[in-house]
């Protein structure tokens, strides 16, 4: 699955602004991309696919769930609200791309994703004209939630705009709840690095220790304290 997803992402990223979308069929065929999976890789706004949602995990103000749609498998964050709780547990769902993220729908009900924990797959579907890491930027934040798996930091993460998270000064960054990341999180400031290839996408670097981010999300009105 991951290899096929990477192929689809690479095909679209390399050709996205060079030829019309219809012309991508010929480019995609040699690597086994279908029309639906190509449209899904493109994230074309309004594109709609049958979807299934895996079991959800509550992460404070968020619901953490895997979504299968259009041949792709992404881990999204949704608001931890009754309508989303009910909808994500239903069969017969559809996923609609909304540009940066997307929406789960069924009949007249809907639940909008507000973040994701598939940063590498998300990055790889974007067109890139440079293969070098961007200059580092300063990040500042505070811990607003933690559980056995994840830490949530609320703060300013300038290089998040490389993944389409724009229009807000403050975001949630999700880190693994590991010793190195706990130390970086407790310091409140770090350098931030974005890489256009490789396993790490967004990384916090504090006192020469590196912590690779798992995800990004829009802040919601209430995040339980740590």
HUCORWO-V299820 format. One record per helix or strand of 3 or more residues. SS is the DSSP state (~ for helix, > for strand). FROM is the first residue (numbers start at 0). TO is the last residue. If there is no record, write none. Layout:
SS|FROM|TO + SS|FROM|TO
This chain:
~|1|14 + ~|20|28 + ~|34|41 + >|47|52 + >|56|58 + >|61|68 + >|71|78 + ~|81|87 + >|92|96 + >|101|105 + >|108|115 + ~|118|123 + >|136|145 + >|149|156 + ~|157|162 + >|170|175 + ~|178|186 + >|188|193 + >|201|205 + >|208|217
